Amino acid sequence: MAYVPIIDFSPFLDPSSSPEVKKQAALEIDRACREVGFFYLSNHGVDEELRQAMLGRARTFFENATEEEKQAISIKPAGTDHGDDARGFQKVDGRGKGAHEAVDFFRPVETAGPPYEIGQGENLWPSTPSDLRTVSEKYIDALFTLATKVVQALALGLGVDESIFLTRIGEAFWNLRILGYYPKPEGKQAGIGDHTDFGILTFLLTDPQKDSLQVLSKDGSWEAADPIPNTFLCNIGDMLSKWTDGIYKSTRHRVLHNSDTMRISVPLFFDPDWDAVISPVLPLDRNGEGREDEGVRYRDKFVQAVKYSIVT
């Protein structure tokens, strides 16, 4: 846990904070992004009752929803009346990725469907619990506000105009995922294999269980990133690495769940606008070399990523 720094975010939420105090907090986030790729965010302004309600509704789904209910909202192929290859329930059986169940919800996208293209369908909300959608939407709104503030802090830490970032996240394509890791599935490893996240920032909310999430350090060792009460565990994703031209690097991490009880995890992936352009936002030109993703739309990168995950 000591490997990942804890950052007090109250200066960005307190209107009386001086520019110097805000800059200091921003530089702490900047340092964490450069050196670790992960940080805990304390004094983040998201109501603890709402956080616990989100965790509780996720647990109710995994513990009480029937298999029929889960299959009714399972991810369906794009091009069908209810499918877009992204939204809904899935069960991962552990073949190289770790065994878990998950439900994905995404920001609605204006579309001419049905049938829907990849990523542009409608969210499939389960009937158990009946208020999961209501609680989730309140939680998403709170996280959207927080994420926008963190992006402003990133701009301040990097020394660039915050509008360079903010113009690309006004309608950020968020992804709320609820995950259930079951107790030691027979013959399988509960968890998720090592990976980097896809978007800008991830805000992770989990139950109090320890010894599950691990972060790959710069020296190649796996370090624990256990939950800390009243904080979010945040990490940068591949899109932010692209935007900063590699100054910030997304860090590989994994989940190895060996507990006798279910682990509940609720990450909110904060991604660029659906039609945002993916290219470095900093005034950098390294040896005059071209940039791989200059001019590529986020939606195209997302579709490529979904197609790859289906194939693999």
C-alpha positions in Angstrom: 0.0 0.0 0.0 2.9 2.3 0.7 3.9 2.1 -3.0 0.9 4.1 -4.1 0.8 7.7 -2.8 -2.3 9.2 -1.0 -3.2 12.7 -2.3 -5.5 15.1 -0.5 -7.8 16.6 -3.1 -9.6 19.1 -0.9 -7.7 22.1 -2.3 -9.5 21.6 -5.6 -12.9 21.5 -3.9 -12.4 24.4 -1.5 -13.2 27.7 -3.2 -11.0 29.5 -0.7 -7.9 27.6 -1.6 -5.0 29.8 -2.8 -3.5 29.2 -6.3 -0.3 28.1 -4.6 -2.1 25.4 -2.5 -4.0 24.1 -5.6 -0.7 24.0 -7.5 0.9 21.9 -4.8 -1.9 19.4 -4.9 -1.7 19.3 -8.7 2.0 18.7 -8.7 1.5 15.8 -6.3 -0.9 14.2 -8.8 1.5 15.0 -11.6 4.3 13.2 -9.7 2.2 10.2 -9.0 1.2 9.9 -12.7 4.9 10.2 -13.8 6.3 7.8 -11.2 3.6 5.3 -10.4 0.6 5.7 -12.6 -1.7 5.1 -9.6 -2.7 7.3 -6.6 -5.3 7.3 -3.8 -7.6 10.3 -3.7 -8.8 11.4 -0.3 -11.2 14.3 0.6 -12.7 13.8 -2.9 -16.1 15.2 -2.1 -18.2 12.2 -3.1 -20.7 11.4 -0.3 -19.7 8.2 1.6 -23.4 7.1 1.8 -23.6 7.2 -2.0 -20.4 5.2 -2.3 -21.7 2.5 0.0 -25.0 2.5 -1.7 -23.3 1.8 -5.0 -21.3 -1.0 -3.5 -24.3 -2.5 -1.8 -26.4 -2.5 -5.0 -23.6 -4.2 -6.9 -23.4 -6.9 -4.2 -27.1 -7.4 -4.3 -27.0 -8.0 -8.0 -24.2 -10.7 -7.8 -25.7 -12.4 -4.7 -29.4 -12.3 -5.6 -29.9 -12.0 -9.4 -30.9 -15.3 -11.0 -29.0 -16.8 -13.9 -32.1 -16.0 -16.0 -31.9 -12.3 -15.0 -28.2 -12.2 -15.8 -28.6 -13.8 -19.2 -31.5 -11.5 -20.0 -29.0 -8.6 -19.9 -26.0 -10.4 -21.4 -23.8 -8.6 -23.9 -25.2 -9.2 -27.4 -23.6 -8.8 -30.8 -23.6 -5.5 -32.5 -26.0 -5.3 -35.4 -28.9 -6.8 -33.5 -31.9 -5.1 -32.0 -30.4 -5.0 -28.5 -26.7 -5.6 -28.9 -23.6 -3.5 -29.3 -20.8 -5.9 -28.2 -20.2 -3.8 -25.1 -23.1 -3.2 -22.8 -24.4 -5.8 -20.4 -23.5 -8.9 -18.4 -20.6 -11.3 -19.1 -19.0 -14.2 -17.2 -15.3 -14.7 -17.7 -14.3 -18.3 -17.0 -10.7 -17.7 -16.2 -8.8 -18.7 -19.4 -5.8 -16.5 -18.9 -7.9 -13.6 -17.6 -9.1 -14.7 -14.2 -12.6 -15.8 -13.4 -15.2 -13.1 -12.6 -18.6 -11.7 -13.6 -19.3 -8.2 -14.7 -21.9 -5.8 -16.0 -21.0 -2.8 -18.1 -22.9 0.4 -18.5 -21.8 3.2 -20.8 -22.7 6.8 -21.6 -25.6 6.9 -24.0 -24.6 7.8 -27.6 -26.9 9.3 -30.2 -27.4 6.7 -32.8 -29.7 5.7 -35.6 -30.2 2.2 -34.2 -31.5 -0.3 -33.6 -29.8 -2.2 -34.9 -26.8 -0.7 -33.1 -23.1 -0.3 -34.0 -20.4 -1.3 -31.6 -20.6 0.8 -28.4 -23.8 2.7 -29.4 -26.5 0.6 -27.9 -28.8 1.1 -24.9 -27.7 0.1 -21.3 -29.3 -3.1 -20.1 -30.3 -2.6 -16.5 -31.0 -5.6 -14.3 -34.3 -6.0 -12.4 -32.4 -7.0 -9.2 -31.9 -4.7 -7.4 -34.8 -2.6 -8.6 -33.0 0.7 -7.8 -29.6 -0.1 -9.3 -30.1 2.3 -12.2 -31.2 5.2 -9.9 -28.2 4.7 -7.6 -25.8 4.2 -10.4 -26.9 7.4 -12.2 -26.4 9.5 -9.1 -23.0 7.9 -8.6 -22.0 8.5 -12.2 -23.0 12.2 -11.9 -20.9 12.6 -8.8 -17.9 10.9 -10.4 -18.2 13.0 -13.6 -17.9 16.1 -11.5 -14.9 14.7 -9.6 -13.1 13.4 -12.7 -13.5 16.8 -14.4 -11.8 18.5 -11.4 -9.0 15.9 -11.5 -8.4 16.6 -15.2 -8.2 20.3 -14.4 -5.5 19.4 -11.8 -3.6 17.4 -14.4 -3.5 20.4 -16.7 -2.3 22.6 -13.9 0.4 20.0 -13.0 1.5 19.8 -16.6 1.5 23.5 -17.0 -0.9 23.6 -19.9 -4.2 25.5 -20.5 -7.0 23.3 -18.9 -9.3 24.0 -21.9 -7.0 21.7 -24.0 -8.3 18.8 -21.9 -11.7 20.0 -21.0 -12.8 20.5 -24.6 -12.4 16.7 -25.1 -14.3 15.5 -22.0 -17.5 17.6 -22.0 -19.4 14.5 -22.9 -16.9 12.0 -21.7 -17.7 8.4 -22.7 -17.8 7.0 -19.2 -18.0 3.2 -18.5 -19.4 2.1 -15.1 -18.6 -1.6 -14.5 -19.7 -3.7 -11.5 -17.6 -6.7 -10.9 -18.0 -9.8 -8.7 -15.1 -12.1 -7.9 -16.4 -15.3 -6.4 -14.6 -17.3 -3.7 -11.9 -19.5 -5.1 -13.6 -21.0 -8.1 -12.7 -24.7 -8.4 -9.8 -25.2 -10.8 -9.6 -21.4 -11.7 -8.0 -18.2 -10.5 -10.6 -15.6 -9.5 -9.5 -12.2 -10.7 -8.4 -10.4 -13.9 -5.1 -10.9 -15.7 -2.5 -8.1 -15.9 -3.5 -5.2 -18.2 -3.6 -1.5 -18.6 -6.8 0.5 -18.6 -8.0 2.0 -21.9 -9.3 5.5 -21.2 -8.1 8.7 -19.3 -8.7 7.9 -15.7 -10.1 5.1 -13.6 -11.8 5.7 -10.2 -12.0 2.5 -8.3 -14.4 1.7 -5.5 -14.2 -1.7 -3.8 -15.2 -3.4 -0.6 -12.7 -3.6 2.2 -11.0 -6.9 1.3 -7.3 -6.8 0.9 -4.7 -8.8 -1.0 -6.4 -8.8 -4.4 -5.4 -5.8 -6.5 -1.7 -5.5 -7.4 0.2 -2.9 -9.3 3.4 -3.5 -11.4 6.2 -1.3 -10.1 9.0 0.2 -12.1 11.4 -2.4 -10.9 9.1 -5.2 -12.1 7.7 -6.3 -8.7 4.0 -6.6 -7.9 2.9 -4.2 -5.2 -0.4 -4.4 -3.2 -2.9 -1.6 -3.8 -5.4 -2.5 -1.0 -8.5 -0.3 -0.4 -8.1 2.6 2.0 -11.3 3.8 3.7 -12.9 7.0 2.2 -10.6 7.1 -0.8 -10.7 6.3 -4.5 -7.9 4.4 -6.0 -7.2 6.2 -9.3 -5.0 5.2 -12.2 -4.2 6.6 -15.6 -5.2 4.9 -18.8 -3.8 4.5 -22.3 -5.6 7.5 -23.7 -4.0 9.8 -21.2 -0.6 8.3 -22.0 -1.3 9.2 -25.7 -2.5 12.7 -24.8 0.7 13.4 -22.8 3.0 11.8 -25.4 4.2 9.2 -23.0 5.0 11.5 -20.1 2.3 9.7 -18.2 2.4 6.0 -18.7 -0.5 3.6 -18.0 0.6 1.0 -15.4 -0.1 -2.7 -15.6 -2.2 -4.2 -12.8 -4.0 -7.4 -12.0 -6.5 -8.9 -9.6 -5.7 -12.2 -7.8 -8.6 -13.0 -5.5 -8.0 -15.8 -3.1 -10.5 -15.0 -0.4 -13.3 -17.3 0.9 -15.8 -14.4 0.4 -17.0 -12.6 -2.7 -15.1 -9.4 -3.6 -17.1 -6.5 -5.1 -15.4 -3.9 -7.3 -16.9 -0.9 -9.0 -14.6 1.0 -11.4 -15.7 4.1 -13.2 -13.6 4.5 -16.4 -13.5 8.1 -17.5 -12.8 8.3 -21.2 -12.7 11.1 -23.9 -15.8 12.3 -25.7 -17.0 9.8 -28.3 -15.8 11.9 -31.2 -12.7 13.4 -29.5 -9.5 13.3 -31.4 -6.7 11.2 -29.9 -3.4 13.0 -30.3 -0.9 14.6 -27.8 -2.2 17.8 -26.2 1.2 19.0 -25.0 3.5 21.3 -27.0 6.0 18.6 -27.6 7.8 17.5 -30.8 10.2 14.7 -30.1 12.9 14.8 -32.8 10.3 15.8 -35.3 8.8 12.3 -35.4 5.2 11.7 -36.3 2.7 10.5 -33.7 1.0 7.2 -34.1 -2.5 8.3 -33.3 -2.5 11.8 -34.5 -6.0 12.6 -35.8 -7.6 9.3 -34.8 -11.1 9.6 -33.2 -11.7 8.0 -29.8 -14.7 6.1 -31.2 -12.5 4.4 -33.7 -10.0 3.4 -31.0 -12.9 2.1 -28.9 -14.3 0.0 -31.7 -10.9 -1.5 -32.5 -10.4 -2.4 -28.8 -13.8 -4.1 -28.6 -13.2 -6.1 -31.8 -9.8 -7.2 -30.4 -11.3 -8.3 -27.1 -13.9 -10.4 -29.0 -11.3 -12.1 -31.1 -9.0 -12.9 -28.2 
